Amino acid sequence: MAEPFLHETPPELLQSLTQRQIKLGSRTFTLTLPVDIDPLLDHPSTHAAFESDEYLPYWANLWPSAQMLAEAILSADRLPPVALEIGCGLGLSGLTALSRACQVTFSDYDATALQFAAQNARQNGFAQFELLQMDWRYPPASLKMPWILAADVIYEARQVSPVVQLIHQILTPDGECWLVDPDRPYASDFRTALTAAGLAFRTTATSVTTDKSRSVHGTLYTIVKAN
C-alpha cells in the first residue's frame, strides 16, 4: 500500500512576501502570500517532490476558484457550524467561513501552506481554527465532517477518484461538500464518479473578476450523500 505524501516547502524560499487585499462583497480580507512562485518551482526540493509524487507548490497562488467559493460562503443564508477545507493553500475559503462564525480545520499536504493559512487567519482577527497536514488520498479513518470546502482540487485526472472517495468517506450522513471547479476538462468524469459513489449533487454557475480584470467562470457543486 502506498504511503501518504506530505511535504514542507523550505522556509528559505519564502523571504519575499506580499500582502493582497481581497474584497468580497462588503468584506475585505488581507492575505499574505509569496511574491513569486517561480523560486519555489525551481528549487531542488520541489524537483524531488515532483519525482516522488508529481508535486508542485500550487498552494502559493491565490486561485480564482477560492474566491468563487469564498463569495458563496459569504452570501449563504445559513452554514454548517464546522468545516474542513481540503487543499487549503492560502486559506481564503476557510477564512471566510471563520468570518461567519464557523469552526474551521485547514488541511493541506504541504506544512508550509498550513503556516500561511494560519497566518492569514490570525492577521484577519481569527484564532479559533485547527490545522491538519493531510494527503487527501489517505484521510484519517476517524475523520468525519458535516461540511467540506474545496476549491480547484480536480485539476488533474488522477485527482478525481481520490477526491470523490474522500468526500464519501468523511462526509457525515446529513453533511454537505461545497466544491468549486473552474470548469476544467475532468468535470464530466467527476460527475460520473460522484454518482457511482452514491453522492448526489446540484450545480450552480459562478464567476469572479480577478485583480487583473479577468473574468473566470466556474461551477459550484453542492454534494450530499444520496438517500
Summary of the structure (lengths in Angstrom):
residues: 227
radius of gyration: 16.6
end to end distance: 31.8
largest distance: 50.3
contacts: 738
relative contact order: 0.15
helix: 34%
strand: 33%
